[in-house]
Amino acid sequence: MRYLSLEWIEAMQAEVAASESLATLAQSMSIGVTQVVTDGPEGTVMYHLQVGDGVASFGPGPAPQEDVRMEQSWASSVDIATEKVPAQELFIKGLVRVSGDTQRIVDCAPVFGALDSAFTAVRTNTEYV
């Protein structure tokens, strides 16, 4: 499946929904993240992660309760997804723009750690072209 396609988003959605660690974290943490990726093969793609009230979900479009929005180009997104370049490096270079409650990202760091398992599971079946 192609990275950021609807099929990819649905695969991520299934991994997030099945994650016991994300469900556990969602009982004590709350964050809504919208990701916007520009200049991709299908144009601009927007998807979200919503965690809170004991539920973790992933899907197309903006987060229902958005706390943070991240925007980057297709090239930067692929570099992060394939682990070619550390995400921190792209943040420092200003290639990933973040708006909203950035402290929430820090406070919910365990959520992003748990989310990495979903990305890893889906990465093996993903084409980045």
C-alpha positions in Angstrom: 0.0 0.0 0.0 1.2 3.5 -0.7 2.2 5.7 2.2 -0.6 8.1 3.3 -3.2 6.5 1.0 -6.6 5.7 2.4 -5.6 2.0 2.6 -2.5 3.1 4.7 -4.7 5.3 7.0 -7.1 2.3 7.5 -4.2 0.0 8.3 -2.9 2.5 10.9 -6.5 2.9 12.2 -6.7 -0.9 12.8 -3.2 -1.0 14.6 -4.1 1.9 16.8 -7.5 0.4 17.7 -5.9 -2.9 18.6 -3.2 -1.4 20.7 -3.6 -2.2 24.4 -0.9 0.2 25.4 -2.6 3.1 23.6 -5.9 2.2 25.2 -4.3 2.1 28.6 -2.5 5.5 28.0 -5.8 7.0 26.8 -7.3 6.5 30.3 -4.9 9.0 31.8 -3.7 11.1 28.8 -5.5 13.2 26.3 -4.3 14.6 23.0 -5.6 15.3 19.5 -3.0 15.6 16.8 -3.7 16.6 13.2 -1.0 15.8 10.6 -1.0 17.7 7.3 1.4 16.4 4.6 1.7 18.6 1.5 3.0 18.0 -2.0 2.4 14.3 -2.1 1.4 12.0 -5.0 -2.3 12.6 -4.0 -1.8 16.3 -3.1 -2.3 17.4 0.5 -3.3 14.6 2.9 -4.6 15.2 6.4 -5.0 12.5 9.1 -5.3 12.5 12.9 -4.6 10.7 16.2 -7.1 11.2 19.0 -6.4 9.8 22.4 -8.5 10.3 25.6 -11.4 9.0 27.6 -10.0 5.4 27.3 -10.0 5.4 23.5 -7.2 5.8 20.9 -8.3 6.4 17.3 -6.5 7.2 14.0 -8.2 8.3 10.9 -8.5 10.7 7.9 -9.2 14.4 8.4 -8.5 16.7 11.3 -8.6 15.6 15.0 -12.1 16.0 16.4 -10.5 17.8 19.4 -7.3 19.1 18.0 -4.6 20.2 20.4 -1.7 20.2 18.0 -1.3 20.5 14.3 1.9 19.4 12.5 2.6 20.2 8.9 5.4 19.0 6.6 6.1 18.2 3.0 5.8 14.8 1.5 9.6 14.5 1.4 10.0 15.3 5.1 7.2 13.0 6.1 8.8 10.1 4.1 12.1 10.8 5.7 10.5 10.6 9.2 8.4 7.5 8.3 11.3 5.6 6.9 13.6 6.7 9.7 16.0 8.1 7.1 16.2 11.3 9.2 15.4 11.7 12.9 12.2 13.6 13.4 14.0 15.9 15.9 16.4 17.0 13.1 13.5 18.0 10.8 11.8 19.9 13.7 15.1 21.8 14.4 15.5 22.7 10.7 11.9 24.0 10.6 10.8 21.4 8.1 8.0 20.3 10.4 5.8 23.2 11.5 4.0 22.7 14.8 1.1 24.8 16.1 -1.2 24.6 19.1 -0.4 23.3 22.6 3.2 22.1 22.1 3.5 21.3 25.8 0.8 18.6 25.3 3.3 16.8 23.0 5.8 16.7 25.8 3.2 15.7 28.4 2.0 12.9 26.1 5.4 11.5 25.1 4.4 8.0 26.1 1.5 8.1 23.6 4.0 8.7 20.8 6.2 6.0 22.0 3.3 3.5 21.9 2.2 4.8 18.5 5.6 3.9 17.1 4.6 0.2 17.3 1.7 0.8 15.0 3.9 2.7 12.5 6.5 -0.2 12.7 3.8 -2.8 12.0 2.4 -0.9 9.0 5.8 0.1 7.6 6.6 -3.4 6.4 3.7 -3.3 3.9 4.1 0.3 2.8 5.6 1.8 -0.4 7.0 5.3 -0.1 6.8 6.4 -3.7 
